[in-house]
């Protein structure tokens, strides 16, 4: 089969690799109908995730059809169309039993890390993929949900919701600032509306993404390239800052921006994947009674979000801006890696 293979920092190749095989009774094999590219894949290619070995098939998001099942699988059948969660979880260990799927203790890949697709084991940017713990990590796709809608549930929609909105403890009436209006930031924007905030402020350097943020539910936008960007944000509050600041980029400057925006007693939720350390001004923050959270998505809300998508309660159909065939995946990487130039959000590869 063909797959997108990591060749080391800055290097990748669409090439022939062996077809995956059932290895455990709880596995299934899925023929991929659709996949996509995540910002984390770009971090891997930059060398920011050294655990990824040369030769690894990349990708951790996907939709496909089950073609083979392990002997222990009873809830899925050949022919089922499924969404693959980006986090693989056994559902039985102590962490999984409290919903902390991102730190599944099963030794598949590495014990304590649930994100293994395209990280510790071969991923979804391929014609076929082996899915571990299939009954806890694959979700049947309802009729009427398109690939463009369903692909968002593998990772970015649960990530924005769980690590941004839920960890940020958004509540009715809050003023929420989302720093970074890329796909994950916009996922936080759209799912924050489920909790009834009074304002959602999208902050980004790209005017096109700021304009798009309005259609995802942002009430206000601020261009962080403006010299008075901070004053603009504070003017949208009571002057004390935002209740929740969500960082969705993953660079030191944007994390620092989030710390500068939050009010006393507020919450900072870091979603971004950081490839370098960040200075934390505790000499200024210790007295503000703020909470800082960060983490890896658990995908334990995937089923709930799938119901909302199936009922068209979330405007997710706007996320996919470009579509490619599998044999054009290198072109898809170029478009996604230069998103500003191409006005790209998510690319759908099918």
N, C-alpha and C positions, 0 to 999 in steps of 0.2 A: 504494500500500500504506500501511498505518498503521505508525507508529514512534514511539518515545519520543525527543523532541528536546530538547536542551539549549538553553535560552533565555538563559543568563547565570546568575551566582550566585544561587541560591535559586529559579530559575525553570525549569520543564520543561513539556512539552506532548505529549499523545498525539494525533498529527495525521497528515494525508495527506502523503506525500513520494513522489518518483519511485521506481519500482522500480530496483534495482541492475542493472547490465549487466556482462557480461564485458569486462574491459579488457586483460588480459594472457593469453597462452596457458596460463599455469599457474593461472588462476582457475577456481573453480566458483561457481555460485549455489546456495544452500541455502534451502529453505523451512523456516522455524523451527517445530519442534514444541514446544520448551521453552527457556526462558531463565531467568535469575535476576538478583538484584541483589547487588552486592558492596559492601563498605565503601568501596572505591575510588570507586564511583559517588557515594556520599554525600560523599566528599572533593571530587570534581569539583563537585558542586552547592554546596558551601561556598566554592568559589573557590580551593581548595588546589592545583589543577592548571591553571595559567593557559594551558598549551599547548592546552587544549580550546577550540575556537572555537564561538561561538554558531551554532546550526544543526546541530551534530553529533548524529547518532543515537548514543545511549549504549549501553553493554553490551558485555561481552567474554566472555561465557560462553554456551554453547548447544549444543543437540542439534537436528538436523533431517535432512531428506532432500534429497539432491542432485537438482536439477531441470535443470541445464545445466552442461556442462563445456567448458573451453577446449581449444583444438586441441592443446596440449602435455600434456594430462592423460591418462595411460594406466592408472593404478592405481586410479582411482575411476570409477564409472559412474552414470548417471542411475538413481535409485531407491535408491542406497546410503544407509543410515542412519548418520550420523556424529556424533561429538563434535568440537566446534571447540575447539582449544587457544586460550587467551587470548593467547598469544604467537604471532605469525606469523613464520616463518623460512624463508629461501630454501634452507637446507641446503647451500649451496655456498661461501659466503664464508668468510674465515679464522676468524671467530668461530663460525659455525655448525659448522665442521669440528671444533672442539674442544668442541662441546656448549653453547656460550654463545649459545643462541638468543635470549636476552633482549636481546642487543646485535647482532642481525643487521645487517650493513652494507649490505644492499640498500636503495636509496633509496625503496622503497614506504613512504609515511608520512613517515619521516625516517630517514636512514642512521644506524645505531648504536642504534636503539631498536626492539625486537621487539614491545613492547606497542603495537599501533596500533589495534585494534578499540575503538571508543568513545573514542578518544584522538586519533589522527591521521587515521583514516578512520572511516566510518560503522560502527556496531557491531551487536550482536545483539539488542537489544530492539526487534525489528521483525518483520514478517511474512516478509521475505526479506533475505538478506545476501550480499554478495560476499565470497568467501574467497580471499585471495591465497595463493600457494604451497601450494595445497590438498594436494598429496601429502605435504608435510612438516608440515602444520598441521591436518589433519583425520584422525580415526581412526575406522575402521569399528567400529560398536557391535555386540558379540556378542549373539546371541539370549539372552534371559533377563535382560539388564541393563535395569532400568527407567530412565525419565527421571529419577526422583528420585535414583537411584544415579549414573547417568552424568553428570548436570549437575555433580556435585562434582569431576569430573576435569578440567573446563575450566580451573579455577583453584585453588580453595581447598585441595584435597587435595595436588596437587603443590607449592603454595606452602608449606604447613605442613611437608611432608616435605623439600623441597629447601632452603629458606631457613632453616627452623627446625632440623630434625633433622640433615640432612646437613651444613649449614654449621656447626651447633653441635657436630658431631663426637661425637654420642651413641654410646656404646659399652656393651657388656654390663657390668652392675653399677652404672652411673652413677645418681646422683640428679639428676633433671631437674625444673626448675621452669618452668612455662609461665605467664607473666603475661598474663592476659586469656583468658577462657573463652568468647569468641565463636566464630564458625564457623572462622576460620583457626587460632585457638589450640587449638580442639578437634581440628582436623586434625593439628596438631603432637602433641597428646596421643595420638591413636589411632595415628599412624604411628611415633611414638617407640617403641612397643611392639615394632616389628619388630627393634629392636636390643637388646632384652633389658635395659633399665634396671632397677635394683632398686626404684626409686621414681619415680613421676611425680606431682608436686605441682601442682595447678591453683590459681591465685590470681585472685580476681575479687571485685568488690563485690556481685555479684548472687547471692543464695543459690540461686535457681532454676538458674542456669547452673552453679554449683558442684555442685549435686545431679546435674545432667545429666552433668557431667564424669566422674563415677564410672562411668557406663554406657559411656563412651568409653575407659575404661582408666586413669583417674587413680586412683592408690592412696590419695592424700590430697588434701584441699582446705583452703585457708586463705582467710578473708575479709579482704581488704586494708583493710576499714573498721575492723577491730579495732585497738585501740591497740598491741597486742603482736604484730601480724601477723609482723613480722620474727623475733621470738623463736620464734614457732610454727614458722616455716620452718626455722630453725637447729636447733630441737629434733628435727626429722625427719632431720637429718644427723648427722655426728660432731661438730658444733659449729663446723665450719670453713666451712660454706656448701655450695651445690650445685655439682655438676660442670658442669652446663649450665643457663644461664638464657636462656629464649626470650621475647622481648618481642613481643607480638601485639596491641597496641592502637594505638600510634602517637601518643602524647602524651609530653611531657617527663617527667612524673612516673613513668610506668610504665617508661620506659627507665632512669631513675635507680634505680628499684626493682631492676631486673635487675642493675645494677652493684653494688648493695649486697648482693646475695644470693650472688654467685659466689665460689667458693673460689679461693685461689691456684693458678695453673695451669689454671683452668677456662676455659670458653667462654661468651661472650654472643652470641646470634644474634638480631639485630633483624629482625623480619618487618614490623612496623607501618609504615604510610604516614604519614610525619610532615609536617605542614603548617607547622611552625615549628621553629626551631633548638633544640637541646638542649645544655645545659651538660654538659661532660665533665670530671669531677674527676680530671684526670691527676695532680694533686699527691698523690692518694690511690691511684690505680690503677697508676701506672707501676711500682711495686715488686711488683705481684701476679702478674706473668707471665701475664696473661690475654690471650685473643684475642677481638676484637670483629669480627663479620661482619655484613654487611647486603647486600641486593640485591633484584633483580627475578627472579621465577621464570623458569626456562628451559623448563619443561614437557618436558624431556628424559626424565623418569621417567614420563610419562603412560602410555605403553604398558605398562610394568611394573605400575603401580598398577591399570590397567584389568584385567590378568589376576587380580590379587588380589581386586578387586571382583567380577569375574565368578565367581570361586570362593567368594564370600561369606566371604573371610578377613579382611575389615575390616568393622566394624559401621557402615557408612556410611548405611544406610537410616534411621538416627535423625536425620540432619541436617535434613531437610525437615520443617518444622512447620506450614507454611501453603501452600495452593495457590490460584491465581487464574487466571482466563481472561485472555487478552491484553488484552481491552477493560477489564479491571479493574486495569491496571498502576499507575494512580495510587493506588489503594487499597493495592496491594502495597507501593509506596514508603512510604506512611504507616505501614504495619505494620512494615516492616523498619527504617525510620528511628526508630521508637519501640519497638524490640525488647523492652526491659525491661517496658514496659506490656503488651505482647501476648505475652510469653514466646515470642518468635520467635527461631529460628536462621536457617535458609535458607528463602526463599520460592520456590516453584516456579510459574512463569508459563507456561501452556501453552494 
